Amino acid sequence: MSLLSPRRTRTASMIRPCHHHRAWHHAVRTGLVVVLCALTTLLSGCGADGPLSRLMLKPDHIIQERVPDPAYDKLFPYYVELCATSQLTSKDKGAGGVAGHAVMYIKGACKDDDAPFPQLRRCRRIATEYDDPEHGAGISVGRWFRNVNWVAVPGYKLFYQGNLEPGQRLTREHWEATLQEAIDRGVFRGVELQDFPSATGDRSLRGFMAQHSIGTDFALQFARSSFCARMPITEPMLDEVIAFLNDKNTEYATGEADYNWSLFADNCVHTLRNALAAANIWSPLSVRQVKLLHLFQLAVPANEFVNLAQLGTGTGGEDIGDYRQIQREDLPRDAFYEFFWRPTQPGALVKTLPVHEPNDIYDTSFRLFTLQSPFRMGKTQAAIDLLSDPAYVDLGANLQLFHDRYAAILDGRDARADMLASVRGSRYRRVERLYYDYVAQQKAEVDAMLARLPTLEAAKMQDK
């Protein structure tokens, strides 16, 4: 952790407000204090019967392990997986932050080992197995990073499983070996750190990774349960996600300003959401708003997992049969015309990964925080509904669902055929033609996947 020359803190404008704006600023500050006090009061209500308990998914609400079919990676070459991870609780050191953490895994993006600080590159091949080093990389934003915003963890197994096999006990020896592997593979190469808290007084890189990183940035299942929304993307979209993340780290690593994490304005969720927004998946979340506005758009890990899951599964209100919706709204229009892509699509699944058991180091009980009104359990219930529906956790059921949806859309078009439509003219004429071409192409791909799936699943069963 070398120290560079002093760097400026990246802040909002420091221009002093004019006299006639002072009353407004005073009102903003007053409102901010009120909302912060209410939020602090809410978050302090821990316990099984406290207000906070109503904002959490509990083990009896869900089936804890839901993993996409092993054949999935043979059918979908590129995808992003946005995950909300639960609170970390060490058997020795106690609990971490209640809101958990947000991370993202990108299939098709690999850690660039030649870069002087964390960067991504396109993987050299389309991997079909989790243990392939060219499968992908995990992305984690760090509270204590100084000259970068995120780190890349090479490979699915190191990122999620910490190289543990099912049923293998997590011992102190394996924990130490995994920590060393992350160091050896350069996860923190070129990363400078803020003055992080240390219970042991160890200010080394290894000390930081032991206290703040393992179980949070990598080896997630050592310490946390993960809820993930997986969404297939196209190759050009993958390039946009990579470019955004690389540019963000380059901005801090080569600029004059430090990265300064903020709970409300620039936390682990902002970077991941905005990386997906760079590929027109959804709208970006500003990190430069008035502070009071951030409180009404809180970036909470579990909420973003639900938001992406609802977008991909179509349970958030999108009508995939209404091509006019594409033309009326900027984001769907841009994604469709630029990438020939719609967010509600086959392969958009949810998964859960519990804390690994048996476990000598971390508590394996689980609760996942979602921020919402205690009287309206929308986010919590949405997560429960998604995880309870086979169409959104099982690949075969999901493919069949979209086969039926696409078939109904194409049949409906034939039923509404208008002989004079070609001469009447319509603002939706082009998007209508392109959309039905898209649906027909999607249906053909789904039919091909359904035909391949039994053979792929049988081959996987023989390999076990």
Buried (B, 14 or more C-beta within 10 A) or exposed (E): BEEEEEBEEBEEEEEEEEEEEEEEEEEBEEEBEEBBEEBEEBBEBEEEEBBBBBBBBBEEBBEBEBEBBBBBBBBBBBBBBBBBBBBBBBEEEEEBEBBBBBBBBBBBBBBBEEBEBBBBBBBEEBBBEBEBBBBBBBBBBBBBBBBBBBBBBBBBBBBBBBBBEEEEEBBEEBBEEBBEBBBEBBBBBBBBBBEBEBEEEEEEBBBBBBBBBBBBBBBBBBBBBBBBBBBBBBEEBBBBBBBBBBEBBBBBBEEEEBBBBEEBBBBBBBBBBBBBBBBBBBEEBBBEBEBBEBBEEBBBBBBBBBBBBBBBBBBBEBEBBEBBBBBEEEBBBEBBBBBBBBBBBBBBBBBBBBBBEEBEBBBBEBBBBBBBEEEEBEBBBBBBBBBEBEBBBBBBBBBBBBBEBBBEBBEEBEEEEEEEEEEEEEEEEEBBEBBBEBBBEBBEBBBEBBEEBEEBBEEEEEEE
